[in-house]
């Protein structure tokens, strides 16, 4: 190819234009745009192009080798790879190249265009990360709003029934639980959809010191108010147990685990919530005498979109994200969660949270 044509193109383009001679294994042309990429050391690659593979990112070296072999076989290429230049940050390069042939039809060289797309790649990665956080936030929101909304629906139904019977003895309790459930919904929405949550590289934690016994009791009573729930829910705990927790996330944890126990426990079954204060931690256990979890499913319980996802005893659908969310919410508070279960006998989910006294 006429080098003067390449030079005219190269002088007016921000992209790197190049021509490579196969016989001499040398670049016959490399536009000035490459100077910004190689920090002015163009002569090294013009005279010693075999050093170029040395600065290709190790994970991309096979990609570059395969592309070069394709060009030698007469195949055009379009690819992306990374360069690790000494003293400079990693660069992301987009390259298109095609083989050149002489008058005899033999491969004589390669010509193409390369572009530094590092900024674009970083921006794309940021957008993907933001989109993933948004999707995760909406998944959590859709999953966890069902609990308190179900309670509101059940209590409002009971309120309507009592109104028809002109029985107002439970009115104060009804309005209290509806108010608490609405408060939980609002707090959850504000927490998950906050700008801080979406921008943070991890889950945002806002801890405060509370009495866990009071909190667990409140959640248990909310479920007890749901007339469609027949299982007996009991609490075994000392008078008070204090710990530093994120209250909204604790609500999510309790609502999900109790809901799971209800899904897999027969109506005449029992669900027991137990709190125990340890030397440097607090142990919370949620135990049911339901159908249990098959042994082969247990290693995958906390995986996202897990294969251990099952339909509830009453046909409740599972999306497979609940326990993975719970694990994240426990671990982000410095805690640990695990499960012990025997098929046909029930399950116990245990959570150990740090207790800094």
N, C-alpha and C positions, 0 to 999 in steps of 0.2 A: 504494500500500500504506500502511496506517495506520502512521505513524512511531512511535507509542507501542508497537506490537507489536515493531517492529525494535529500539527502545530497550531493551525488556525482555529481548529475546534478546541484544542486544549487551552489556548490563550483566552477564550471567551466563556469557558465553562468552569463551574465550581466543582465539577466532578473530575475524578482522576481518569484520564484517558491514557491508554498504554498500548504498546505493540511489542511483541516478543518474538525473537527469531529462534526457531527450533534448532537450526544447525549450529549456531554459535552459542546457544543458551545464554543470550544477552537480551536485555531490553533495548530495542532500537528507538523507543520513544516512551517518555514518562512525563506527563504534563506537570506544570508547576503546582497544581492543586495538591500534589502529593507531598509538597514541602511541609505543609501544615500538619499532615499526618505523621510524617517521619521526622519532624522537628529539624528539617533542613538537611538531613543526612542522605540525600538522594543518591549521591555518587556511590555509596556502598552497595545499594541495590541495583544500580545501573551496571556496575562493574562486576558485582558478585551476587547475582540474583539467587544463587543457591543458599544464601544466608537467610532468605525470606522465611522459609519454613521454621527457622529457629525462633521467630517471634510470633508464630501462630499459637494460639491457646492450645494446650495439650489435648483438651477435650474435643477440639475442632480439627486437629491435624489429619485425622482420617478423612474428614469431609473434604478438606483441601486437596489431599492426595488423590482421592477418587475423582474430583472435578478435573484435576490436571490430566489424569489418565483418560478421562472422557474426551477432553480436548484433543489429546494426541490421537484418539481414535476417530476424530472428525465430528464429535458431537458438541453442540453449543451447551453452555451451562448458565445457570442463574442460581446463585447461592448466597448465603450469609455465613460469616465466620468472625471470630474475634482475634485481635492482635494484642499481644502483651509486649509493649515496647519498653526498653530500659529507661527508667526514670519517669515514665509516663503512665497514665491510667490506661486501663483496658479499653480498646476501641472496638466497636462493632462495625463490620464492613459488609456492604452489599455489593456484589460483583456480578456482572454479566460479561460473557466472553464467547467468541466464536472462532473457529479455525480459519486460517488463510491458506490458499493453495496457489502454487505457481502455475506457469503455462502448461506444464506437463501433467497437472492434476495431482501433484504430490503435495503433502502438507508442508508448508514452509514456515508458518508462524501462527501466532494467536494475537487477536486484538480485542479490546473490550473497554468497558467503563466500570470504575469502582467508585463507591461513595461512602464516606464516613457517616453512618446513621446512628451514632452513639446516643445523641440527644433524643432522637426520635424513638429509639429502642427503650431508653430509660422512661420516656413519657408513656409509651405503650405499656410498659411493665407497671408503671404507677396506676394507669387507668384500669388494668386488669386486676391489680391488687384491690383498688377501691371498689370495683364491681363485685369482686369476691366477698369483700367485707359487707357490702350492701346486701348481697344475696343471703349471706349467713345471717345478717341481722333480721331480714324479713322471714327467713326460715324459723329462727328462734321466736320471733314475734308471733307468727302464725301458729306455731306449736304450743307456746305457753299461754296464749290468751284463751285457749279453749277451756282451761280449768276454771278460772274465775268467771268466765262468761257462762259456763254451764251451771255454776253455783247461782249466779244471778237469775238464770232462767228457772232453775228449780225453786228458789225461794220466792220469786215473783208468782210462780204457779201456786205455791202453797198459800201465799198472801191472797190471791184471787179466790181460791177455794174457801178460805176462812171468811173472806168478805161476803161471799154468797151465803155463808151460814151465819153471818153477823157475829162472828167470833173474833174479837180483837185482842185477846189476851196475849198473843205472841207478836203483836204489831211492832213493839219496840225492838224485839230481837230480829224480826225480819228486816226492818229498815237498817238496823246496825250491820247485819251481814251483807246486805246489798251495798251499803256504803263502803264497807271494807273491801269487798270484791272490786268495786269500781276504783277505789284508791289503788289497789294492786295493779289493775289494768293500766291506769294512767301512769303510774310509776314505771311500769315495765316499758311502756311506749316511749316515755321520755328518756329512759336510760339507754335503750337499744338504738333509738334513732337520733341520739345526740350527735353533734358534730365531733365531739371528743371521741366517741366510740368508733366512728367511721375513720377518723384520721389516725387513731392510735395503732401502732404495729401489733398490739395485743389487746386483750380484753381489759377495759378500764375497771378498776376496783376502788370502791369508796366504802371503807370500813368504818364501823362505829360499834361501840361496846353496848351490848344488849343482854337481856336475860333470855337465854335460849329456851328455857322452859315455857315462858310466857308466849314466845313466838311460835313454838311448835304446837302449843295448846290452841292458839288462835287458828292456826291452819287446820288442825284436826277438827275443831268445831265448825269451821267453814264447810268441810266435807260432810260432817254429820248433819248439817242443815239441808243437804241435798237429798230430797225424798227418794230419788231414784237409786241412791246408794244404800244397800241393805247390809253390807258387811259391818261388823262391829269394830270400831276404831278406838283403841285404848292407848293411854300414855303412862309410861313408867319412868319416873324421874324424881330427883331430889326437889326440894322446895324452890331452889334457884340455882342456875348455872350460867355464869357470865362468860362471854367471849367476844372478841373483836371480829365481826363478820360484815360482809356486804349484805344488807337486809334484803334488797331486791333480788340478788342472786340466790340468797337462802330461800326466799319464797319460790323461786323457779325450781330449785333443787327439791324442796319438799313437795311441791305440787306435782312434779313429774314422777317422783318415786312413789308417792301415795297413789297417784292415778294408775301407775303400772301395776301396783299390788292389787288394786280394785279390778283391773282388767283381767287378771289371771287368778282371781280368787272367787270361789262360788259365793252366792248371796248370803249363805249362812256361815261364811268363814270369818276369820278374825285377822285384823291388821294391828300390829303392836308397834308403837313408837317408843323407843327407849333412849334416855340420855344418861350418860355416865361421865363424871368429871375425873380426869386423870391428872397426873402430876404436871404435865406441860401441855396437855391437850384435852379436847372434849370428844367423846365418842358418841355418835348418833347412829342408832340402828333402826331400820324399818323392816319388820319381819311379818311375813304372811304365811298362812297355811294353805296356799293355793296349789296350782298344778306343778309348780317348780319349772326348772329350766333344764332341757336335755344337756347331758354332759358335753356332747360334741358342739353345742352352740356357745357354751360358756366362754371359750377363749376370744370370741368375736363380739361380746356384748357391747363393748364400749367403742367399737369401730363405727365410723360414719357410714350411713347406708349399709348397715351390717346385714350379713346373711342370717343373723340371729333374730331378725325382725319377724314378729308373728302377729296374727290376728287375735284379738281378745276373745274371751269366752262368749261374749255377746255380740261378736261380729265387729268390734271396734277395729278400725283400720290403723296400721302402724306405718309411719314413713321412714323408720329406721334411723332417725337423727337424735331422738330423745336422750338416750344414755350417753352418746358422744358429747352432746351439749352439757349434760350434767357433769361428766368427767372434767371438761374444760372449766366449768364454773367452780368446781371443788378445787382443782389444782391451782387455779389462778389466785385462790385465797390461801395457798400454802398447804392445802389439805390433801387427803388421799381417799379414794373410794375403791371398794372391792365388793365382790358378791360371793356368797356361799349358797348353793342351792342343790336340792336333791329332787329329782323328778318324782312327782306324786306326793311330795311332802311339803313343799313350799320353798321360799327364798328369803334370804336376809341380805339387805344392802347395808354396808357399814361405811360410815364416813368419819374420818378422824381430822379434826380441825385444830390448828394451834391455839393455845390459850395462854396468852402472855399476861401473867399476873404481876 
